Amino acid sequence: MRITVMKNLFSASTRRWCSTGVSSLPRAEVEGRVANVVRNLIAVQDVSPDAPFVAGMGLDRVQVKGLIQQLAAEFCVDVPHTEANRMINVSAATDFFANHPKAR
């Protein structure tokens, strides 16, 4: 089975963030970046932090996996499967990346 990636995971902005030496990220910045990735994926303007990716935004499991891969690239970290399964909405994803010591 072939999965089509909807956006280039390693855009110029992602490479820029990955190459910086930022040590911690403010929660508001993380939430904004997560919301931007979601907006780019599903082409909506208003992203609610508590709306579930599957039921609230209409994504299927493959799309959620692609979203988490894009978020991992955006913040330059690997996301373990157990943590990926907990990312059910923007708020949960924001919690993970805001608390990750290597997120950039």
PEBEL-V111471 format. One record per helix or strand. SS is the DSSP state (A for helix, B for strand). FROM is the first residue (numbers start at 1). TO is the last residue. Records with the same first field share a line. If there is no record, write none. Layout:
BEGIN
SS=FROM-TO + FROM-TO
END
This chain:
BEGIN
A=12-18 + 27-42 + 61-75 + 81-86 + 90-99
B=52-52 + 89-89
END
